[in-house]
Amino acid sequence: MNRPAPVEISCENMRFLITHNPTNATLNKFPEKLKKYGVTTLVRVCDATYDKAPVEKEGIHVLDCKEYIVNRSNMGSDKSTAS
């Protein structure tokens, strides 16, 4: 499958790299590509379709956006109930 090249976006002192998620066949090269762009944190915004261990093994922190949003919304509801 032919996938578009990654797109880099800069905003003030932040940089974002938009990529497709890797397939099982390309997972072994994915961390290498991320490191070429200087990625230190990867935020997965889609369902997790690949094992994050190979990426983390290369020193790249992986966050799952859906998990983060659910945790934050649960924290918010706890706070509002406690008030």
Secondary structure, 3 states (H helix, E strand, C coil): CCCCCCEEEEECCEEEEECCCCCCCCCCCHHHHHHHCCCCEEEECCCCCCCCHHHHHCCCEEEEHHHHHHHHHHHHHHHHHHC
